Amino acid sequence: MNTKRTSLLRRFPGAIVAAAAIAALSSAVLADDIKLTLGGDMEVPPVITKASGSGTITIAPDMTVSGRMTTTGIAATMAHIHLAAKGVNGPVIVQLTKDGDNGWVVPAGAKLTDAQYQSYKAGDLYVNVHSEEHKGGEIRGQLAAPMSAAKKSGY
């Protein structure tokens, strides 16, 4: 074993912990927090309903997904993240878990594939909440990736 490296690790154990913490925080800071509003008018085809939903979905640069949302005015049977552009229906890629009467959470360990992450960056993911009355979905909201700082500034 390299005695010089071992000596440094013994002398500065806090530096290793600090470096790991900085790496973890950097990933969290770079994550996209997408505020989401769901409504029947975003469904395909549109649904007339009093139901609504809101929440935040976070997508990190390592493609992990987390978040939660709350629904009102709906007896929801299931909720998912789907892959498709606005105005188009697509396949389920992440199944959300029921959390209380009106809550839904992304299960721990959820992660997008490379192709799904690129679809997210293109605005081609959405959240859909289903009910017994509207099995294909009663309320929906598109997951739009925030514009990068470069795009916002015009560079």
MOFEN-V164967 format. One record per residue. SS is DSSP state (2 for helix, 1 for strand, 0 for the rest). PSI is psi as a letter, one per 20 degrees, with the letter a starting at -180 (* if undefined). D_LAST is the distance of its C-alpha to the last C-alpha in Angstrom with 2 decimals. Layout:
SS,PSI,D_LAST / SS,PSI,D_LAST
//
This chain:
0,q,48.46 / 0,o,46.52 / 2,h,48.34 / 2,g,45.69 / 2,g,43.02 / 2,g,45.61 / 2,g,46.44 / 2,g,42.82 / 2,h,42.47 / 2,h,45.71 / 2,h,44.72 / 0,l,41.24 / 2,h,41.43 / 2,h,39.19 / 2,h,36.34 / 2,g,36.38 / 2,g,36.31 / 2,g,33.50 / 2,g,31.36 / 2,g,32.05 / 2,g,31.22 / 2,g,27.86 / 2,g,27.01 / 2,g,28.15 / 2,h,26.27 / 2,g,22.97 / 2,g,23.40 / 2,h,24.38 / 2,h,21.51 / 0,i,18.98 / 0,q,21.03 / 1,p,20.03 / 1,o,22.62 / 1,o,22.90 / 1,p,25.17 / 1,p,27.31 / 1,p,29.65 / 1,q,32.17 / 1,r,34.34 / 2,h,36.71 / 2,i,34.76 / 2,i,32.05 / 0,r,34.76 / 0,o,35.41 / 0,r,37.70 / 0,q,37.29 / 0,p,39.94 / 0,o,41.71 / 0,q,42.04 / 0,i,42.12 / 0,q,40.46 / 1,r,37.06 / 1,q,35.08 / 1,q,32.31 / 1,a,30.91 / 1,p,28.11 / 1,p,27.19 / 1,p,25.35 / 1,o,23.77 / 0,r,23.17 / 0,h,21.21 / 0,j,24.72 / 0,j,25.10 / 1,q,27.87 / 1,p,28.37 / 1,r,30.17 / 1,r,30.82 / 1,q,33.37 / 1,r,34.06 / 1,p,36.97 / 1,q,38.61 / 1,q,41.08 / 0,k,43.58 / 0,p,43.67 / 0,m,46.09 / 1,p,43.44 / 1,h,44.77 / 1,r,41.62 / 1,q,37.83 / 1,r,35.25 / 1,p,31.65 / 1,r,31.48 / 1,o,29.27 / 0,q,28.44 / 0,r,26.04 / 0,p,26.70 / 0,j,29.99 / 0,q,31.27 / 0,q,33.60 / 0,a,33.19 / 1,q,34.82 / 1,p,35.08 / 1,h,33.08 / 1,p,33.86 / 1,p,37.05 / 1,q,36.95 / 1,p,40.01 / 1,p,42.05 / 1,n,42.08 / 0,a,44.79 / 0,g,45.66 / 0,j,42.24 / 1,q,39.77 / 1,p,37.88 / 1,q,36.12 / 1,p,34.19 / 0,q,36.71 / 0,p,36.21 / 0,j,34.85 / 0,p,32.94 / 1,p,30.25 / 0,q,28.17 / 0,r,28.44 / 2,g,25.49 / 2,g,25.74 / 2,h,26.05 / 2,g,22.99 / 2,h,20.92 / 2,g,22.65 / 2,g,21.73 / 2,h,17.99 / 0,i,18.60 / 0,k,20.55 / 0,k,23.87 / 1,q,25.96 / 1,q,28.23 / 1,p,31.04 / 1,p,34.40 / 1,p,37.60 / 1,q,40.86 / 1,r,44.27 / 0,h,47.76 / 0,h,47.54 / 0,n,44.15 / 0,h,44.21 / 0,i,41.02 / 0,p,39.13 / 0,h,39.62 / 1,q,36.27 / 1,q,32.78 / 1,p,29.21 / 1,p,26.04 / 1,o,23.94 / 0,p,20.36 / 0,p,17.82 / 0,q,15.62 / 0,q,11.95 / 0,r,10.04 / 2,h,8.52 / 2,g,5.03 / 2,h,6.08 / 2,h,7.81 / 2,i,5.68 / 0,j,3.82 / 0,*,0.00
//
